[in-house]
């Protein structure tokens, strides 16, 4: 039986850190399913709209060879539902979320990966503004 990996992100202003975490997440199993935050969720989480629309961000993620399936994440409160709906065996998140998803360990394995040093979407946006 194929091992399904689930991860989530906004993936706005796609950069090498996004690519690396998705490739590393995919290595945990046979299929990688990615939840891309909706525009509304991103605005609620970060206090600003994304640079690229949810449709454009989903299209970018869907085009990656390491990604098997993409869906829109509409609410942070639905994580357990997403884990069950997509049959996740493991939930993989960046270590900036360390400990915040441990409550799902009764549904699937939970792993946190180190982020790529010295790069973030916020830093990229600030660099562009200068």
MARDREN-743969 format. One record per residue: residue in three letters; residue number from 1; x, y, z of N, C-alpha, C in turn; chain. Coordinates in Angstrom, 3 decimals, m for minus. Atoms other than C-alpha are relative to their C-alpha. Layout:
# MARDREN-743969
@res: ALA, n: NUM, nu: X, nv: Y, nw: Z, cau: X, cav: Y, caw: Z, cu: X, cv: Y, cw: Z, chain: A $
...
END
This chain:
# MARDREN-743969
@res: UNK, n: 1, nu: 0.844, nv: m1.191, nw: 0.000, cau: 0.000, cav: 0.000, caw: 0.000, cu: 0.888, cv: 1.253, cw: 0.000, chain: A $
@res: UNK, n: 2, nu: m0.774, nv: m1.234, nw: 0.122, cau: 1.301, cav: 3.461, caw: m0.928, cu: m0.104, cv: 0.834, cw: 1.274, chain: A $
@res: UNK, n: 3, nu: m0.036, nv: m0.864, nw: m1.181, cau: 2.368, cav: 5.714, caw: 1.949, cu: m0.252, cv: 1.438, cw: m0.451, chain: A $
@res: UNK, n: 4, nu: 0.376, nv: m1.362, nw: 0.383, cau: 0.682, cav: 9.136, caw: 1.684, cu: 0.552, cv: 1.016, cw: 0.985, chain: A $
@res: UNK, n: 5, nu: m0.554, nv: m1.106, nw: m0.773, cau: 2.396, cav: 12.293, caw: 2.875, cu: m0.864, cv: 1.225, cw: m0.269, chain: A $
@res: UNK, n: 6, nu: 0.809, nv: m1.212, nw: 0.115, cau: 0.430, cav: 15.473, caw: 3.551, cu: 0.789, cv: 1.170, cw: 0.563, chain: A $
@res: UNK, n: 7, nu: m0.591, nv: m1.228, nw: m0.512, cau: 1.772, cav: 18.992, caw: 3.939, cu: m0.861, cv: 1.172, cw: m0.436, chain: A $
@res: UNK, n: 8, nu: 0.773, nv: m1.206, nw: 0.257, cau: 0.396, cav: 22.514, caw: 3.866, cu: 0.930, cv: 1.192, cw: m0.148, chain: A $
@res: UNK, n: 9, nu: m0.752, nv: m1.246, nw: 0.081, cau: 1.607, cav: 25.964, caw: 2.918, cu: m0.723, cv: 1.019, cw: m0.839, chain: A $
@res: UNK, n: 10, nu: 0.517, nv: m1.078, nw: 0.845, cau: 0.864, cav: 29.275, caw: 1.315, cu: 0.709, cv: m0.019, cw: m1.352, chain: A $
@res: UNK, n: 11, nu: m0.828, nv: 0.090, nw: 1.208, cau: 3.715, cav: 28.978, caw: m1.220, cu: m0.105, cv: 1.245, cw: m0.867, chain: A $
@res: UNK, n: 12, nu: 0.050, nv: m1.267, nw: 0.729, cau: 3.497, cav: 32.645, caw: m2.170, cu: 1.424, cv: 0.412, cw: m0.345, chain: A $
@res: UNK, n: 13, nu: m1.326, nv: m0.389, nw: 0.507, cau: 6.428, cav: 34.027, caw: m4.182, cu: 0.921, cv: m1.220, cw: 0.146, chain: A $
@res: UNK, n: 14, nu: m0.674, nv: 1.303, nw: m0.085, cau: 7.703, cav: 30.476, caw: m4.697, cu: 1.512, cv: 0.164, cw: m0.082, chain: A $
@res: UNK, n: 15, nu: m1.465, nv: m0.088, nw: m0.038, cau: 11.391, cav: 30.076, caw: m3.809, cu: 0.598, cv: m1.374, cw: 0.308, chain: A $
@res: UNK, n: 16, nu: m0.699, nv: 1.279, nw: m0.157, cau: 14.014, cav: 27.357, caw: m3.344, cu: m0.315, cv: m0.666, cw: 1.339, chain: A $
@res: UNK, n: 17, nu: 0.380, nv: 0.591, nw: m1.279, cau: 13.038, cav: 26.861, caw: 0.309, cu: m1.287, cv: m0.804, cw: m0.116, chain: A $
@res: UNK, n: 18, nu: 1.250, nv: 0.735, nw: 0.248, cau: 9.540, cav: 25.845, caw: m0.819, cu: 0.304, cv: m1.314, cw: m0.725, chain: A $
@res: UNK, n: 19, nu: m0.338, nv: 1.184, nw: 0.784, cau: 10.990, cav: 23.440, caw: m3.377, cu: 0.673, cv: m1.056, cw: 0.873, chain: A $
@res: UNK, n: 20, nu: m0.745, nv: 0.957, nw: m0.830, cau: 13.364, cav: 21.848, caw: m0.873, cu: m0.885, cv: m0.689, cw: 1.025, chain: A $
@res: UNK, n: 21, nu: 0.845, nv: 0.655, nw: m1.019, cau: 10.741, cav: 21.246, caw: 1.810, cu: m0.988, cv: m0.962, cw: m0.658, chain: A $
@res: UNK, n: 22, nu: 0.917, nv: 0.912, nw: 0.702, cau: 8.350, cav: 19.721, caw: m0.738, cu: 0.736, cv: m1.260, cw: m0.455, chain: A $
@res: UNK, n: 23, nu: m0.780, nv: 1.176, nw: 0.414, cau: 11.065, cav: 17.430, caw: m2.113, cu: 0.321, cv: m0.891, cw: 1.204, chain: A $
@res: UNK, n: 24, nu: m0.313, nv: 0.774, nw: m1.204, cau: 12.057, cav: 16.374, caw: 1.410, cu: m1.253, cv: m0.664, cw: 0.561, chain: A $
@res: UNK, n: 25, nu: 1.265, nv: 0.595, nw: m0.457, cau: 8.402, cav: 15.809, caw: 2.372, cu: m0.352, cv: m1.209, cw: m0.863, chain: A $
@res: UNK, n: 26, nu: 0.331, nv: 1.087, nw: 0.928, cau: 7.879, cav: 13.644, caw: m0.718, cu: 0.822, cv: m1.253, cw: 0.293, chain: A $
@res: UNK, n: 27, nu: m0.884, nv: 1.134, nw: m0.288, cau: 10.792, cav: 11.438, caw: 0.338, cu: m0.495, cv: m0.859, cw: 1.166, chain: A $
@res: UNK, n: 28, nu: 0.556, nv: 0.755, nw: m1.116, cau: 8.775, cav: 10.315, caw: 3.400, cu: m0.989, cv: m1.078, cw: m0.443, chain: A $
@res: UNK, n: 29, nu: 1.003, nv: 0.967, nw: 0.431, cau: 6.362, cav: 8.297, caw: 1.267, cu: m0.023, cv: m0.178, cw: m1.500, chain: A $
@res: UNK, n: 30, nu: 0.171, nv: 0.300, nw: 1.419, cau: 5.033, cav: 7.319, caw: m2.135, cu: m0.812, cv: 1.053, cw: m0.744, chain: A $
@res: UNK, n: 31, nu: 0.849, nv: m1.036, nw: 0.602, cau: 2.519, cav: 10.117, caw: m2.741, cu: 0.024, cv: 1.226, cw: 0.892, chain: A $
@res: UNK, n: 32, nu: 0.014, nv: m1.258, nw: m0.748, cau: 2.683, cav: 13.782, caw: m1.720, cu: m1.245, cv: 0.789, cw: m0.363, chain: A $
@res: UNK, n: 33, nu: 1.200, nv: m0.810, nw: 0.143, cau: m0.562, cav: 15.680, caw: m1.211, cu: 0.275, cv: 1.329, cw: 0.695, chain: A $
@res: UNK, n: 34, nu: m0.319, nv: m1.332, nw: m0.524, cau: m0.262, cav: 19.442, caw: m0.698, cu: m1.258, cv: 0.851, cw: 0.097, chain: A $
@res: UNK, n: 35, nu: 1.073, nv: m0.958, nw: m0.215, cau: m2.827, cav: 21.785, caw: 0.812, cu: 0.559, cv: 1.406, cw: m0.148, chain: A $
@res: UNK, n: 36, nu: m0.419, nv: m1.386, nw: 0.245, cau: m2.377, cav: 25.323, caw: m0.530, cu: m1.044, cv: 0.918, cw: 0.650, chain: A $
@res: UNK, n: 37, nu: 0.906, nv: m0.919, nw: m0.693, cau: m3.856, cav: 28.049, caw: 1.683, cu: m0.773, cv: 0.854, cw: m0.991, chain: A $
@res: UNK, n: 38, nu: 0.801, nv: m0.885, nw: 0.844, cau: m6.732, cav: 29.925, caw: 0.083, cu: 0.434, cv: 1.450, cw: 0.231, chain: A $
@res: UNK, n: 39, nu: m0.305, nv: m1.423, nw: m0.152, cau: m6.393, cav: 33.667, caw: m0.433, cu: m0.566, cv: 0.525, cw: 1.315, chain: A $
@res: UNK, n: 40, nu: 0.647, nv: m0.473, nw: m1.232, cau: m8.843, cav: 34.284, caw: 2.438, cu: 0.735, cv: m0.504, cw: 1.237, chain: A $
@res: UNK, n: 41, nu: m0.734, nv: 0.547, nw: m1.137, cau: m6.963, cav: 31.973, caw: 4.824, cu: 1.346, cv: 0.701, cw: 0.148, chain: A $
@res: UNK, n: 42, nu: m1.291, nv: m0.686, nw: m0.045, cau: m3.650, cav: 33.587, caw: 3.907, cu: m0.143, cv: 1.396, cw: 0.588, chain: A $
@res: UNK, n: 43, nu: 0.222, nv: m1.354, nw: m0.512, cau: m5.031, cav: 37.051, caw: 4.584, cu: m0.303, cv: m0.031, cw: 1.500, chain: A $
@res: UNK, n: 44, nu: 0.313, nv: 0.128, nw: m1.426, cau: m6.419, cav: 35.902, caw: 7.951, cu: 1.245, cv: m0.356, cw: 0.816, chain: A $
@res: UNK, n: 45, nu: m1.211, nv: 0.438, nw: m0.700, cau: m3.103, cav: 34.222, caw: 8.925, cu: 1.068, cv: 1.086, cw: 0.048, chain: A $
@res: UNK, n: 46, nu: m1.159, nv: m0.881, nw: 0.139, cau: m0.669, cav: 36.842, caw: 7.692, cu: m0.340, cv: 1.488, cw: m0.020, chain: A $
@res: UNK, n: 47, nu: 0.402, nv: m1.398, nw: m0.011, cau: m2.696, cav: 40.027, caw: 7.642, cu: 0.234, cv: 0.731, cw: m1.301, chain: A $
@res: UNK, n: 48, nu: m0.180, nv: m0.599, nw: 1.324, cau: m2.039, cav: 40.616, caw: 3.952, cu: m0.432, cv: m1.013, cw: m1.054, chain: A $
@res: UNK, n: 49, nu: 0.347, nv: 0.942, nw: 1.066, cau: m3.273, cav: 39.164, caw: 0.700, cu: 1.274, cv: m0.578, cw: m0.607, chain: A $
@res: UNK, n: 50, nu: m1.168, nv: 0.560, nw: 0.672, cau: m0.903, cav: 36.835, caw: m1.150, cu: 0.316, cv: 0.792, cw: m1.266, chain: A $
@res: UNK, n: 51, nu: m0.413, nv: m0.660, nw: 1.247, cau: 1.068, cav: 38.201, caw: m4.095, cu: m0.664, cv: m0.698, cw: m1.178, chain: A $
@res: UNK, n: 52, nu: 0.609, nv: 0.793, nw: 1.070, cau: m0.202, cav: 35.369, caw: m6.310, cu: m1.296, cv: m0.634, cw: 0.510, chain: A $
@res: UNK, n: 53, nu: 1.300, nv: 0.554, nw: m0.382, cau: m3.760, cav: 34.042, caw: m6.293, cu: 0.115, cv: m1.478, cw: 0.357, chain: A $
@res: UNK, n: 54, nu: 0.025, nv: 1.415, nw: m0.374, cau: m4.678, cav: 30.653, caw: m4.855, cu: 0.046, cv: m0.898, cw: m1.232, chain: A $
@res: UNK, n: 55, nu: m0.031, nv: 0.782, nw: 1.234, cau: m5.228, cav: 29.399, caw: m8.403, cu: 1.399, cv: m0.067, cw: m0.594, chain: A $
@res: UNK, n: 56, nu: m1.366, nv: m0.031, nw: 0.533, cau: m1.772, cav: 30.501, caw: m9.550, cu: 0.953, cv: m0.795, cw: 0.890, chain: A $
@res: UNK, n: 57, nu: m0.863, nv: 0.731, nw: m0.919, cau: m0.085, cav: 29.136, caw: m6.416, cu: m0.242, cv: m1.503, cw: m0.106, chain: A $
@res: UNK, n: 58, nu: 0.328, nv: 1.422, nw: 0.163, cau: m1.902, cav: 25.810, caw: m6.802, cu: 0.583, cv: m0.552, cw: m1.295, chain: A $
@res: UNK, n: 59, nu: m0.535, nv: 0.429, nw: 1.297, cau: m0.858, cav: 25.609, caw: m10.447, cu: 1.514, cv: m0.211, cw: 0.068, chain: A $
@res: UNK, n: 60, nu: m1.456, nv: 0.130, nw: m0.166, cau: 2.805, cav: 26.169, caw: m9.533, cu: 0.326, cv: m1.286, cw: 0.753, chain: A $
@res: UNK, n: 61, nu: m0.268, nv: 1.183, nw: m0.818, cau: 2.714, cav: 23.460, caw: m6.843, cu: m0.349, cv: m1.273, cw: m0.761, chain: A $
@res: UNK, n: 62, nu: 0.448, nv: 1.166, nw: 0.776, cau: 0.794, cav: 21.035, caw: m9.086, cu: 1.010, cv: m0.368, cw: m1.094, chain: A $
@res: UNK, n: 63, nu: m0.954, nv: 0.239, nw: 1.084, cau: 3.503, cav: 21.390, caw: m11.772, cu: 1.286, cv: m0.684, cw: 0.469, chain: A $
@res: UNK, n: 64, nu: m1.227, nv: 0.601, nw: m0.527, cau: 6.248, cav: 20.048, caw: m9.491, cu: m0.070, cv: m1.525, cw: m0.087, chain: A $
@res: UNK, n: 65, nu: m0.006, nv: 1.456, nw: 0.166, cau: 7.265, cav: 16.450, caw: m10.190, cu: m0.126, cv: m0.755, cw: 1.318, chain: A $
@res: UNK, n: 66, nu: 0.087, nv: 0.686, nw: m1.297, cau: 7.414, cav: 15.627, caw: m6.460, cu: m1.405, cv: 0.034, cw: 0.591, chain: A $
@res: UNK, n: 67, nu: 1.364, nv: m0.166, nw: m0.527, cau: 3.742, cav: 16.600, caw: m5.936, cu: m0.979, cv: m0.837, cw: m0.815, chain: A $
@res: UNK, n: 68, nu: 0.982, nv: 0.863, nw: 0.665, cau: 0.948, cav: 14.135, caw: m6.708, cu: m1.407, cv: 0.572, cw: m0.018, chain: A $
@res: UNK, n: 69, nu: 1.364, nv: m0.534, nw: m0.093, cau: m2.145, cav: 16.047, caw: m5.623, cu: 0.036, cv: 1.317, cw: 0.763, chain: A $
@res: UNK, n: 70, nu: 0.092, nv: m1.315, nw: m0.643, cau: m3.066, cav: 19.607, caw: m4.623, cu: m1.469, cv: 0.287, cw: 0.296, chain: A $
@res: UNK, n: 71, nu: 1.345, nv: m0.462, nw: m0.325, cau: m6.133, cav: 20.950, caw: m2.840, cu: 0.118, cv: 1.335, cw: 0.713, chain: A $
@res: UNK, n: 72, nu: 0.011, nv: m1.284, nw: m0.693, cau: m7.134, cav: 24.294, caw: m1.344, cu: m0.349, cv: m0.203, cw: 1.471, chain: A $
@res: UNK, n: 73, nu: 0.234, nv: 0.042, nw: m1.438, cau: m6.857, cav: 24.562, caw: 2.436, cu: m0.805, cv: 1.236, cw: 0.365, chain: A $
@res: UNK, n: 74, nu: 0.902, nv: m1.109, nw: m0.294, cau: m9.773, cav: 26.695, caw: 3.568, cu: 0.033, cv: 0.446, cw: 1.459, chain: A $
@res: UNK, n: 75, nu: 0.029, nv: m0.328, nw: m1.429, cau: m9.315, cav: 26.588, caw: 7.355, cu: 1.072, cv: m0.767, cw: 0.749, chain: A $
@res: UNK, n: 76, nu: m0.989, nv: 0.657, nw: m0.853, cau: m6.577, cav: 25.846, caw: 9.879, cu: m0.673, cv: m1.012, cw: 0.925, chain: A $
@res: UNK, n: 77, nu: 0.735, nv: 0.873, nw: m0.905, cau: m9.249, cav: 24.199, caw: 12.039, cu: m0.412, cv: m1.328, cw: m0.636, chain: A $
@res: UNK, n: 78, nu: 0.410, nv: 1.229, nw: 0.692, cau: m9.880, cav: 21.496, caw: 9.411, cu: 1.145, cv: m0.984, cw: m0.231, chain: A $
@res: UNK, n: 79, nu: m1.163, nv: 0.874, nw: 0.223, cau: m6.428, cav: 19.848, caw: 9.615, cu: m0.354, cv: m1.475, cw: 0.185, chain: A $
@res: UNK, n: 80, nu: 0.363, nv: 1.407, nw: m0.243, cau: m7.837, cav: 16.625, caw: 11.137, cu: m0.876, cv: m0.538, cw: m1.131, chain: A $
@res: UNK, n: 81, nu: 0.854, nv: 0.416, nw: 1.118, cau: m10.497, cav: 16.486, caw: 8.411, cu: 0.825, cv: m0.253, cw: m1.261, chain: A $
@res: UNK, n: 82, nu: m0.852, nv: 0.178, nw: 1.179, cau: m7.865, cav: 16.941, caw: 5.693, cu: 0.842, cv: m1.272, cw: 0.124, chain: A $
@res: UNK, n: 83, nu: m0.808, nv: 1.207, nw: m0.229, cau: m5.669, cav: 14.219, caw: 7.235, cu: m0.830, cv: m1.239, cw: m0.315, chain: A $
@res: UNK, n: 84, nu: 0.871, nv: 1.154, nw: 0.236, cau: m8.607, cav: 11.796, caw: 7.159, cu: m0.482, cv: m0.066, cw: m1.443, chain: A $
@res: UNK, n: 85, nu: 0.525, nv: m0.035, nw: 1.369, cau: m10.010, cav: 12.900, caw: 3.795, cu: 1.030, cv: m0.501, cw: m1.018, chain: A $
@res: UNK, n: 86, nu: m1.034, nv: 0.376, nw: 0.961, cau: m6.673, cav: 12.401, caw: 2.025, cu: 0.771, cv: m1.248, cw: 0.420, chain: A $
@res: UNK, n: 87, nu: m0.597, nv: 1.263, nw: m0.440, cau: m5.719, cav: 9.269, caw: 3.982, cu: 1.476, cv: 0.121, cw: 0.311, chain: A $
@res: UNK, n: 88, nu: m1.418, nv: m0.241, nw: m0.280, cau: m2.441, cav: 10.720, caw: 5.222, cu: 0.556, cv: m0.999, cw: 1.009, chain: A $
@res: UNK, n: 89, nu: m0.745, nv: 0.837, nw: m0.935, cau: 0.030, cav: 8.358, caw: 6.841, cu: 0.970, cv: 0.848, cw: 0.819, chain: A $
@res: UNK, n: 90, nu: m0.929, nv: m0.893, nw: m0.677, cau: 2.328, cav: 11.224, caw: 7.759, cu: m0.296, cv: 1.449, cw: m0.390, chain: A $
@res: UNK, n: 91, nu: 0.142, nv: m1.442, nw: 0.200, cau: 1.915, cav: 14.983, caw: 8.161, cu: 1.391, cv: 0.599, cw: 0.165, chain: A $
@res: UNK, n: 92, nu: m1.323, nv: m0.615, nw: m0.033, cau: 5.094, cav: 16.914, caw: 7.350, cu: m0.159, cv: 1.509, cw: m0.076, chain: A $
@res: UNK, n: 93, nu: 0.052, nv: m1.464, nw: m0.034, cau: 5.523, cav: 20.583, caw: 8.256, cu: 1.400, cv: 0.544, cw: 0.276, chain: A $
@res: UNK, n: 94, nu: m1.251, nv: m0.660, nw: m0.326, cau: 8.369, cav: 23.076, caw: 8.573, cu: 0.157, cv: 0.128, cw: 1.503, chain: A $
@res: UNK, n: 95, nu: m0.225, nv: m0.023, nw: m1.445, cau: 9.995, cav: 23.269, caw: 11.990, cu: m0.373, cv: 1.320, cw: 0.670, chain: A $
@res: UNK, n: 96, nu: 0.550, nv: m1.217, nw: m0.603, cau: 8.684, cav: 26.802, caw: 12.466, cu: m1.377, cv: m0.293, cw: 0.623, chain: A $
@res: UNK, n: 97, nu: 1.283, nv: 0.443, nw: m0.563, cau: 5.453, cav: 24.913, caw: 13.328, cu: 0.198, cv: m1.081, cw: 1.066, chain: A $
@res: UNK, n: 98, nu: m0.321, nv: 1.111, nw: m0.919, cau: 7.211, cav: 22.465, caw: 15.698, cu: m0.916, cv: m0.003, cw: 1.230, chain: A $
@res: UNK, n: 99, nu: 0.877, nv: 0.194, nw: m1.143, cau: 4.803, cav: 21.108, caw: 18.309, cu: m1.449, cv: 0.400, cw: m0.236, chain: A $
@res: UNK, n: 100, nu: 1.349, nv: m0.527, nw: 0.214, cau: 1.744, cav: 22.834, caw: 16.838, cu: m0.965, cv: m1.009, cw: m0.629, chain: A $
@res: UNK, n: 101, nu: 0.854, nv: 1.009, nw: 0.625, cau: 0.468, cav: 19.687, caw: 15.102, cu: 0.113, cv: m1.359, cw: 0.686, chain: A $
@res: UNK, n: 102, nu: m0.182, nv: 1.260, nw: m0.723, cau: 1.397, cav: 17.053, caw: 17.677, cu: m1.321, cv: m0.665, cw: 0.365, chain: A $
@res: UNK, n: 103, nu: 1.299, nv: 0.579, nw: m0.373, cau: m2.294, cav: 16.587, caw: 18.549, cu: m0.547, cv: m0.930, cw: m1.079, chain: A $
@res: UNK, n: 104, nu: 0.470, nv: 0.869, nw: 1.081, cau: m2.724, cav: 14.817, caw: 15.196, cu: 0.750, cv: m1.331, cw: m0.051, chain: A $
@res: UNK, n: 105, nu: m0.797, nv: 1.228, nw: 0.003, cau: m0.279, cav: 12.033, caw: 16.102, cu: m0.850, cv: m1.249, cw: 0.235, chain: A $
@res: UNK, n: 106, nu: 0.898, nv: 1.151, nw: m0.112, cau: m3.271, cav: 9.805, caw: 16.895, cu: m0.620, cv: m0.363, cw: m1.348, chain: A $
@res: UNK, n: 107, nu: 0.543, nv: 0.243, nw: 1.344, cau: m4.355, cav: 10.120, caw: 13.229, cu: 1.075, cv: m0.447, cw: m0.987, chain: A $
@res: UNK, n: 108, nu: m1.102, nv: 0.311, nw: 0.902, cau: m0.954, cav: 9.885, caw: 11.516, cu: 1.309, cv: 0.396, cw: 0.678, chain: A $
@res: UNK, n: 109, nu: m1.312, nv: m0.430, nw: m0.477, cau: 2.755, cav: 10.305, caw: 12.084, cu: 0.147, cv: 1.498, cw: m0.291, chain: A $
@res: UNK, n: 110, nu: m0.226, nv: m1.429, nw: 0.194, cau: 3.816, cav: 13.959, caw: 12.449, cu: 1.509, cv: 0.247, cw: 0.003, chain: A $
@res: UNK, n: 111, nu: m1.426, nv: m0.310, nw: 0.094, cau: 7.253, cav: 15.197, caw: 11.323, cu: 0.183, cv: 1.477, cw: m0.333, chain: A $
@res: UNK, n: 112, nu: m0.343, nv: m1.412, nw: 0.245, cau: 8.823, cav: 18.661, caw: 11.307, cu: 1.384, cv: 0.050, cw: m0.638, chain: A $
@res: UNK, n: 113, nu: m1.272, nv: m0.098, nw: 0.715, cau: 11.574, cav: 19.510, caw: 8.831, cu: 0.614, cv: 1.378, cw: 0.180, chain: A $
@res: UNK, n: 114, nu: m0.656, nv: m1.300, nw: m0.089, cau: 14.172, cav: 22.250, caw: 9.227, cu: m0.237, cv: 0.810, cw: m1.274, chain: A $
@res: UNK, n: 115, nu: 0.182, nv: m0.903, nw: 1.143, cau: 13.552, cav: 25.240, caw: 7.013, cu: 1.347, cv: 0.270, cw: m0.659, chain: A $
@res: UNK, n: 116, nu: m1.206, nv: m0.409, nw: 0.695, cau: 16.068, cav: 26.308, caw: 4.395, cu: 0.484, cv: 1.304, cw: 0.634, chain: A $
@res: UNK, n: 117, nu: m0.492, nv: m1.205, nw: m0.673, cau: 18.293, cav: 28.855, caw: 6.171, cu: 0.016, cv: 1.220, cw: m0.915, chain: A $
@res: UNK, n: 118, nu: m0.175, nv: m1.308, nw: 0.643, cau: 18.246, cav: 32.523, caw: 5.211, cu: m0.920, cv: 0.255, cw: m1.189, chain: A $
@res: UNK, n: 119, nu: 0.964, nv: m0.334, nw: 1.053, cau: 15.196, cav: 32.456, caw: 2.947, cu: m1.417, cv: m0.172, cw: 0.535, chain: A $
@res: UNK, n: 120, nu: 1.420, nv: 0.068, nw: m0.317, cau: 11.539, cav: 33.200, caw: 3.497, cu: m0.730, cv: 0.898, cw: m0.981, chain: A $
@res: UNK, n: 121, nu: 0.793, nv: m0.830, nw: 0.902, cau: 8.725, cav: 34.692, caw: 1.471, cu: 0.053, cv: 1.458, cw: 0.427, chain: A $
@res: UNK, n: 122, nu: m0.043, nv: m1.378, nw: m0.514, cau: 8.728, cav: 37.772, caw: 3.711, cu: 1.312, cv: 0.669, cw: m0.389, chain: A $
@res: UNK, n: 123, nu: m1.307, nv: m0.557, nw: 0.376, cau: 12.467, cav: 38.269, caw: 3.081, cu: 0.066, cv: 0.299, cw: m1.490, chain: A $
@res: UNK, n: 124, nu: 0.004, nv: m0.194, nw: 1.465, cau: 11.985, cav: 37.859, caw: m0.684, cu: m0.808, cv: 1.255, cw: m0.348, chain: A $
@res: UNK, n: 125, nu: 0.842, nv: m1.180, nw: 0.272, cau: 9.157, cav: 40.435, caw: m0.701, cu: 0.707, cv: 1.279, cw: 0.426, chain: A $
@res: UNK, n: 126, nu: m0.738, nv: m1.195, nw: m0.469, cau: 11.248, cav: 42.879, caw: 1.357, cu: 1.148, cv: 0.328, cw: m0.951, chain: A $
@res: UNK, n: 127, nu: m1.105, nv: m0.205, nw: 0.929, cau: 14.204, cav: 42.425, caw: m1.019, cu: m0.502, cv: 0.646, cw: m1.289, chain: A $
@res: UNK, n: 128, nu: 0.585, nv: m0.543, nw: 1.225, cau: 11.969, cav: 43.170, caw: m4.012, cu: m0.394, cv: 1.458, cw: 0.190, chain: A $
@res: UNK, n: 129, nu: 0.430, nv: m1.373, nw: m0.284, cau: 10.627, cav: 46.335, caw: m2.350, cu: 1.140, cv: 1.002, cw: m0.004, chain: A $
@res: UNK, n: 130, nu: m1.140, nv: m0.909, nw: m0.119, cau: 14.110, cav: 47.794, caw: m1.877, cu: 0.520, cv: 0.440, cw: m1.322, chain: A $
END
